[in-house]
Amino acid sequence: MPRPADLEPGKKVPETGAVVYGDRGTIIYGSHGASGVHLIPEEKMKAFERPPKTLPRGLEHHRDWLQAIRKGGGAGSGFDCGGPLAEIALLGVIATRFPGRKLAWDGAAMRFPASEEANRFLRPPFREGWGL
């Protein structure tokens, strides 16, 4: 993983994980976002205030899913949260095809305004046998 310019000297870069560059800062984390999620540089992390927890917390994701099957109701956070989460993850997959290039994303239009090349990955061409 490349070393972000705003990571302090002496701080270790995770062996696997990601760096997310945003307009207001940089986030770095280990594999699958499960470890070491933090803002860099460190002063931004110290200044960060966690938002209040508003989503109900369950047992564990697989037990919540089984309980929803048995008793009805929802499992997890639902599409209003899961949709945007999937969107950002899939945009990351597209971004890996364009190393070293900045891709701006327009979420309302669901497009990369300045990259028709990247937009081609949003809706791959239909192929026989996909069952669509």
C-alpha beads as a LAMMPS data file, in Angstrom:
LAMMPS data file: protein, C-alpha beads

132 atoms
131 bonds

1 atom types
1 bond types

-500.0 500.0 xlo xhi
-500.0 500.0 ylo yhi
-500.0 500.0 zlo zhi

Masses

1 110.0

Atoms # bond

1 1 1 0.000 0.000 0.000
2 1 1 1.462 3.413 -0.872
3 1 1 2.460 5.671 1.993
4 1 1 0.141 8.713 2.254
5 1 1 1.988 12.039 2.254
6 1 1 0.169 13.205 5.418
7 1 1 1.082 10.108 7.472
8 1 1 3.560 11.098 10.173
9 1 1 7.143 9.792 9.963
10 1 1 7.575 6.640 12.012
11 1 1 3.911 5.577 11.627
12 1 1 3.537 2.194 9.969
13 1 1 1.438 1.684 6.851
14 1 1 -0.789 -1.435 7.124
15 1 1 0.319 -4.371 4.964
16 1 1 -3.224 -4.677 3.613
17 1 1 -6.076 -2.230 3.703
18 1 1 -6.733 1.103 2.059
19 1 1 -6.169 4.808 2.055
20 1 1 -9.227 6.962 1.324
21 1 1 -8.508 10.540 0.248
22 1 1 -11.312 13.043 0.726
23 1 1 -11.852 16.764 0.453
24 1 1 -11.551 17.169 4.220
25 1 1 -8.919 14.598 5.093
26 1 1 -7.470 11.131 4.709
27 1 1 -8.588 7.854 6.297
28 1 1 -6.296 4.846 6.548
29 1 1 -7.280 1.350 7.690
30 1 1 -6.234 -2.274 7.720
31 1 1 -7.772 -5.253 5.966
32 1 1 -11.527 -5.003 5.331
33 1 1 -11.754 -1.850 7.445
34 1 1 -11.761 -4.070 10.509
35 1 1 -8.658 -2.731 12.174
36 1 1 -6.910 0.530 12.791
37 1 1 -9.416 2.863 11.131
38 1 1 -8.208 6.393 11.721
39 1 1 -7.843 9.856 10.275
40 1 1 -4.424 11.163 9.421
41 1 1 -2.561 13.202 10.415
42 1 1 -3.042 12.314 14.097
43 1 1 -4.295 15.789 15.085
44 1 1 -7.371 15.238 12.872
45 1 1 -8.091 11.962 14.682
46 1 1 -7.782 13.651 18.076
47 1 1 -10.191 16.409 16.974
48 1 1 -12.758 13.930 15.583
49 1 1 -16.026 13.565 17.522
50 1 1 -17.918 10.337 16.967
51 1 1 -21.557 10.802 15.955
52 1 1 -24.217 9.374 18.260
53 1 1 -25.215 5.768 17.613
54 1 1 -28.611 5.842 15.894
55 1 1 -28.840 2.357 14.392
56 1 1 -30.012 -0.469 16.636
57 1 1 -27.214 -2.888 17.437
58 1 1 -27.992 -6.568 17.348
59 1 1 -26.254 -9.764 18.313
60 1 1 -23.922 -10.531 15.438
61 1 1 -24.723 -10.015 11.770
62 1 1 -25.346 -13.701 11.025
63 1 1 -27.504 -14.169 14.144
64 1 1 -29.521 -11.045 13.290
65 1 1 -30.104 -12.511 9.834
66 1 1 -31.297 -15.846 11.260
67 1 1 -33.559 -14.067 13.754
68 1 1 -35.104 -12.034 10.918
69 1 1 -35.849 -15.278 9.043
70 1 1 -37.419 -16.924 12.097
71 1 1 -39.348 -13.993 13.560
72 1 1 -39.669 -11.562 10.659
73 1 1 -38.451 -8.030 10.566
74 1 1 -35.236 -6.670 9.183
75 1 1 -31.703 -7.834 9.477
76 1 1 -28.832 -5.406 9.664
77 1 1 -29.136 -1.778 8.770
78 1 1 -31.286 -2.059 5.649
79 1 1 -30.848 -0.732 2.143
80 1 1 -30.816 2.934 3.173
81 1 1 -27.456 2.274 4.844
82 1 1 -26.298 -0.797 2.925
83 1 1 -26.849 0.784 -0.505
84 1 1 -24.437 3.695 0.026
85 1 1 -21.978 1.348 1.740
86 1 1 -22.013 -0.977 -1.277
87 1 1 -21.710 2.061 -3.565
88 1 1 -18.496 3.286 -1.952
89 1 1 -17.019 -0.225 -1.869
90 1 1 -17.749 -0.810 -5.545
91 1 1 -16.378 2.628 -6.447
92 1 1 -13.180 1.551 -4.722
93 1 1 -13.052 -1.503 -6.974
94 1 1 -13.394 0.737 -10.033
95 1 1 -10.743 3.130 -8.671
96 1 1 -8.192 0.301 -8.513
97 1 1 -8.318 0.223 -12.319
98 1 1 -7.056 3.824 -12.447
99 1 1 -3.949 3.966 -10.233
100 1 1 -2.547 7.442 -9.729
101 1 1 -5.618 9.158 -11.202
102 1 1 -8.101 11.233 -9.237
103 1 1 -11.691 10.199 -9.912
104 1 1 -14.419 12.592 -8.781
105 1 1 -17.800 10.961 -8.092
106 1 1 -21.194 12.653 -8.441
107 1 1 -23.422 10.555 -6.199
108 1 1 -26.659 12.296 -7.204
109 1 1 -26.015 11.648 -10.903
110 1 1 -24.326 8.269 -10.199
111 1 1 -21.454 9.124 -12.565
112 1 1 -17.818 10.126 -12.774
113 1 1 -18.300 13.585 -14.342
114 1 1 -14.797 13.775 -15.823
115 1 1 -14.162 10.156 -16.819
116 1 1 -16.196 8.337 -19.427
117 1 1 -13.555 5.625 -19.217
118 1 1 -14.466 4.975 -15.541
119 1 1 -18.207 5.324 -16.281
120 1 1 -17.980 2.280 -18.562
121 1 1 -17.441 0.139 -15.449
122 1 1 -20.716 1.306 -13.868
123 1 1 -22.912 -0.708 -16.197
124 1 1 -20.962 -3.483 -17.861
125 1 1 -22.277 -4.665 -21.236
126 1 1 -24.853 -7.448 -21.244
127 1 1 -23.399 -10.864 -21.941
128 1 1 -25.235 -14.009 -22.980
129 1 1 -25.651 -16.468 -20.143
130 1 1 -25.923 -13.842 -17.393
131 1 1 -29.636 -14.577 -17.047
132 1 1 -30.651 -10.922 -17.142

Bonds

1 1 1 2
2 1 2 3
3 1 3 4
4 1 4 5
5 1 5 6
6 1 6 7
7 1 7 8
8 1 8 9
9 1 9 10
10 1 10 11
11 1 11 12
12 1 12 13
13 1 13 14
14 1 14 15
15 1 15 16
16 1 16 17
17 1 17 18
18 1 18 19
19 1 19 20
20 1 20 21
21 1 21 22
22 1 22 23
23 1 23 24
24 1 24 25
25 1 25 26
26 1 26 27
27 1 27 28
28 1 28 29
29 1 29 30
30 1 30 31
31 1 31 32
32 1 32 33
33 1 33 34
34 1 34 35
35 1 35 36
36 1 36 37
37 1 37 38
38 1 38 39
39 1 39 40
40 1 40 41
41 1 41 42
42 1 42 43
43 1 43 44
44 1 44 45
45 1 45 46
46 1 46 47
47 1 47 48
48 1 48 49
49 1 49 50
50 1 50 51
51 1 51 52
52 1 52 53
53 1 53 54
54 1 54 55
55 1 55 56
56 1 56 57
57 1 57 58
58 1 58 59
59 1 59 60
60 1 60 61
61 1 61 62
62 1 62 63
63 1 63 64
64 1 64 65
65 1 65 66
66 1 66 67
67 1 67 68
68 1 68 69
69 1 69 70
70 1 70 71
71 1 71 72
72 1 72 73
73 1 73 74
74 1 74 75
75 1 75 76
76 1 76 77
77 1 77 78
78 1 78 79
79 1 79 80
80 1 80 81
81 1 81 82
82 1 82 83
83 1 83 84
84 1 84 85
85 1 85 86
86 1 86 87
87 1 87 88
88 1 88 89
89 1 89 90
90 1 90 91
91 1 91 92
92 1 92 93
93 1 93 94
94 1 94 95
95 1 95 96
96 1 96 97
97 1 97 98
98 1 98 99
99 1 99 100
100 1 100 101
101 1 101 102
102 1 102 103
103 1 103 104
104 1 104 105
105 1 105 106
106 1 106 107
107 1 107 108
108 1 108 109
109 1 109 110
110 1 110 111
111 1 111 112
112 1 112 113
113 1 113 114
114 1 114 115
115 1 115 116
116 1 116 117
117 1 117 118
118 1 118 119
119 1 119 120
120 1 120 121
121 1 121 122
122 1 122 123
123 1 123 124
124 1 124 125
125 1 125 126
126 1 126 127
127 1 127 128
128 1 128 129
129 1 129 130
130 1 130 131
131 1 131 132
